[in-house]
Amino acid sequence: MAFSVIGDKFAGHTLSQMRSLALRKLRVTNTERYSPTAGIADYTWIDGALNVAQINFAKKTKCVKSYAVIEFKANYRSYRAPQDFLDLAAAYYYDTSIEDGYRELLIKSTGWLNDEISDWRTNTDSPDYIYVDRIHGNQWILGFCPIPDTDGDTVIFDTEFGVLVDWICPAYSLNQEYGTFIRIDDNDKYFLSTDVGVVGKIEELNKNALIEYYRLPLNLEYEDQYPDIPNEYHEAIVDDAVRNLLQDNPEDSVEFKRSIIFENNFSKEVDGYIEARKKPLTGNEMQARAAVWNWTRNMPWYKELP
């Protein structure tokens, strides 16, 4: 079987199935040509290409999102972003004295802060803004303005729903929800749900930040592992991996030219994902609209809306 089925529903491709699909698209029966050891069952290069492909898809579409809790320390402006960080989606400051608890932090650039808030590098209070500061080594740094003026309460997770671990290890199912916990004077921790499909629950978050962020997918390592990418795009991941492998064989002009087909297939799937998610539920809108409104869809400002 070329794909997985749960009940009567398509469940996507596991790493093992993606390997087989890649071999078929490469028109080979084993890995000998695409192996650093010339072995017939050495998937090192194929797995590497699949992982690069899913990273490419995630970077272009921002289809993988997670959350992180950042525990504040008084007078500290900057904090490490999660190791798999790609970009910010949203951020919140949690304060039990506020009726609704969460207060959204506005995402700004350092350029905007320079123009609008002259003392943003020194002013202390509860934060109103969050910004991507810089990359330090291989780690993105996030900043808050004003600088938090008090320590956040110790973050407590509900152990009925999950467990705090140093890293996601093979003992846990790879399709469980996880969140990142960042404490400035400790290594990052990961809060894993205890059951597949169950999201972790936080008991104590006062005076700390919760961010939603776009992240890199988990590395594909295990034969029964599914990519983090939505299952209807798993074949696109294979196409980009095949493109990568074929382009590494320029001595074979036919195979090199064939890589363009897979490159185009991947690009179409990326564009399709982005277009489909520009306007959620537009395909299901039941409201009747006058034809005169159709012209708005061609306006630049409308096309740029997220």
C-alpha positions in Angstrom: 0.0 0.0 0.0 1.4 3.4 -1.0 -0.3 5.3 1.8 -1.8 4.8 5.3 -5.5 4.5 6.0 -7.2 4.9 9.3 -10.7 3.4 9.0 -11.7 4.6 5.6 -9.8 7.9 5.7 -6.4 8.8 4.2 -3.9 9.2 7.0 -0.9 10.3 4.9 2.5 8.7 4.3 4.9 7.4 6.9 8.6 7.7 6.4 8.8 4.1 5.2 6.0 4.8 2.6 7.7 8.1 1.6 10.9 6.2 1.0 9.1 3.7 -1.3 7.3 6.5 -3.2 10.6 8.3 -3.7 12.2 5.2 -5.1 9.3 4.8 -7.6 9.6 8.4 -8.7 13.3 8.1 -9.0 12.7 5.0 -11.2 15.0 2.7 -9.2 14.3 -0.5 -7.2 16.8 0.2 -4.4 18.9 2.9 -2.9 22.2 1.9 -4.5 22.5 5.0 -6.7 21.2 7.4 -4.0 23.3 6.1 -1.1 26.6 7.4 0.3 27.7 3.7 0.7 26.2 2.5 -2.6 24.1 0.2 -0.4 20.8 -1.2 -1.6 19.0 -0.4 1.6 20.8 2.7 2.8 18.3 5.6 3.0 20.6 8.2 4.4 20.5 10.5 1.4 16.8 9.9 0.7 15.9 10.7 4.3 18.1 13.8 4.2 16.3 15.0 1.1 12.9 14.3 2.7 13.8 16.3 5.8 15.1 19.2 3.7 11.9 19.1 1.6 9.5 19.3 4.6 11.6 22.2 6.0 11.2 23.9 2.6 7.4 23.4 2.7 7.2 24.6 6.3 9.2 27.8 5.6 7.2 28.7 2.5 3.8 28.0 3.9 4.2 28.4 7.7 1.9 25.4 8.0 3.3 24.1 11.4 2.5 26.1 14.5 3.1 25.5 18.2 3.2 27.4 21.4 5.7 28.3 24.0 5.6 29.7 27.6 8.3 32.2 28.5 8.9 32.7 32.2 9.9 36.3 32.8 12.7 37.5 35.0 12.7 41.0 36.3 14.7 43.5 34.3 15.5 41.0 31.5 14.6 42.3 28.1 15.6 39.4 25.8 14.7 35.7 25.9 15.6 32.7 23.7 13.0 31.7 21.2 12.3 28.0 20.9 14.9 26.0 19.0 12.5 25.2 16.2 11.3 28.9 15.8 10.5 30.2 12.3 8.4 33.3 13.0 5.9 34.8 15.4 2.2 34.2 15.0 0.8 35.9 18.2 1.9 36.7 21.7 0.0 37.3 25.0 0.8 38.5 28.5 -1.1 36.7 31.2 -2.1 38.7 34.3 -4.6 37.4 36.8 -5.6 40.9 37.7 -7.1 41.4 34.2 -10.7 40.2 33.8 -10.0 38.1 30.7 -6.5 37.1 31.9 -4.7 37.3 28.6 -3.6 40.6 27.0 -2.4 40.5 23.5 1.1 41.8 22.9 1.6 43.8 19.7 4.3 42.4 17.4 6.6 45.2 16.3 10.1 45.7 14.8 13.1 47.3 16.4 12.8 50.0 13.7 9.3 50.8 14.8 10.3 50.9 18.4 13.2 53.3 17.6 10.7 55.6 15.8 7.9 55.5 18.3 9.3 54.8 21.8 12.6 56.5 22.6 13.2 54.7 25.9 12.2 51.2 24.8 15.6 49.8 25.6 15.4 50.9 29.3 11.7 51.4 30.2 10.3 48.8 32.7 6.7 47.8 33.3 4.4 45.0 32.2 5.1 44.5 28.5 2.9 45.7 25.7 5.1 44.7 22.7 7.1 41.8 21.5 9.7 41.8 18.7 12.2 39.5 17.1 15.5 40.9 18.2 18.3 39.1 16.5 19.8 35.7 15.9 22.6 34.7 18.4 24.6 31.8 17.2 21.9 29.5 15.8 19.2 30.8 18.3 16.6 33.5 17.6 16.2 36.0 20.4 12.8 37.6 21.3 12.5 40.9 23.1 9.8 42.6 25.2 8.9 46.2 25.7 8.5 47.6 28.3 11.0 45.3 30.0 9.2 43.1 32.5 9.7 44.7 36.0 8.8 41.6 38.1 9.6 37.9 38.0 6.9 35.9 36.6 5.2 33.3 38.9 6.7 29.8 38.6 5.0 28.2 35.7 3.1 25.0 36.7 1.7 22.5 34.3 -1.2 20.1 35.0 0.4 16.7 35.2 -3.0 15.0 34.5 -2.7 16.2 30.9 1.0 16.0 30.2 4.6 15.8 31.5 7.6 18.1 31.3 10.7 16.6 29.7 14.1 17.8 28.5 13.4 16.7 24.9 10.9 14.7 22.8 12.2 11.2 23.0 11.2 8.0 21.1 9.3 6.8 24.1 6.5 9.3 23.2 4.2 9.0 20.1 5.4 11.5 17.5 1.9 12.8 16.8 1.4 14.2 20.3 1.0 17.9 20.9 3.9 19.6 22.6 4.8 23.0 23.8 8.1 24.7 24.6 8.8 26.0 28.1 11.6 28.6 28.3 13.2 29.6 31.6 16.1 32.1 31.2 18.4 30.4 33.7 17.7 26.8 32.7 17.6 24.6 29.6 14.4 24.7 27.5 11.8 22.1 28.5 9.0 20.5 26.5 5.5 19.8 27.8 4.2 16.7 26.1 0.5 15.7 26.2 0.0 12.3 27.8 -2.5 11.2 25.2 -2.6 11.5 21.4 -4.9 14.4 20.5 -4.9 15.9 24.0 -3.4 19.4 24.4 -1.4 20.2 27.5 -2.9 22.4 30.3 -1.2 25.1 32.2 -2.2 25.6 35.9 -0.1 28.7 36.7 1.1 31.3 34.1 0.7 34.7 36.0 3.0 37.5 34.9 4.5 35.4 32.1 4.2 35.3 28.3 2.6 32.8 26.0 3.6 32.9 22.3 2.2 31.1 19.3 4.9 30.6 16.7 5.5 29.0 13.4 8.1 26.2 13.7 10.2 23.8 11.9 8.9 20.2 11.5 10.3 17.4 13.6 13.1 15.5 11.9 11.9 12.3 10.2 13.8 9.4 11.8 11.5 6.5 12.4 9.9 4.3 9.8 6.4 4.6 11.2 6.7 8.4 11.7 4.4 10.8 9.8 5.7 14.3 8.8 4.3 17.3 10.7 3.2 18.6 7.3 -0.6 18.2 6.6 -1.2 14.7 5.2 -2.6 15.9 1.9 0.8 17.4 1.1 3.0 14.5 2.0 3.5 13.6 -1.7 4.6 17.1 -2.4 7.4 16.5 0.2 8.5 13.4 -1.8 8.4 15.4 -5.0 10.8 18.0 -3.6 13.1 15.4 -2.2 13.1 13.6 -5.6 13.9 17.0 -7.3 16.8 17.4 -4.9 18.2 14.0 -5.6 17.8 14.2 -9.4 19.5 17.6 -9.6 22.5 16.0 -7.9 23.0 13.9 -11.0 23.8 16.4 -13.7 25.9 13.8 -15.6 22.5 12.2 -16.5 20.9 15.0 -18.6 17.5 13.1 -18.8 17.2 12.7 -15.1 18.4 16.2 -14.5 15.7 17.6 -16.8 13.1 15.4 -15.1 13.8 17.1 -11.9 12.1 20.2 -13.2 8.8 18.3 -13.3 9.0 17.6 -9.6 10.1 21.1 -8.9 7.0 22.4 -10.6 4.8 19.9 -8.8 6.1 21.1 -5.4 5.7 24.8 -6.2 2.1 24.2 -7.3 1.3 22.5 -4.0 3.0 25.3 -2.0 1.0 27.9 -3.9 -2.2 25.8 -3.5 -1.7 25.6 0.3 -1.1 29.4 0.6 -4.1 30.2 -1.6 -6.4 27.8 0.2 -5.7 29.4 3.5 -5.8 33.1 2.6 -9.5 33.3 3.2 -10.7 30.5 5.6 -14.2 29.2 4.7 -14.5 31.3 1.6 -15.5 28.2 -0.3 -18.4 27.6 2.2 -19.7 31.1 2.4 -23.5 31.0 2.0 -24.2 34.7 1.9 -25.4 36.1 -1.4 -23.3 38.9 -2.7 -24.0 41.4 -5.5 -21.8 41.0 -8.5 -20.4 44.5 -8.1 -18.4 43.3 -5.1 -16.3 40.9 -7.2 -14.0 43.7 -8.3 -12.6 43.9 -4.7 -11.0 40.6 -5.1 -8.6 42.0 -7.7 -7.6 45.0 -5.6 -4.0 44.9 -4.3 -5.0 45.5 -0.7 -7.4 42.6 -0.8 -4.9 40.2 -2.2 -2.4 41.1 0.6 -4.8 40.3 3.4 -3.7 37.2 5.4 
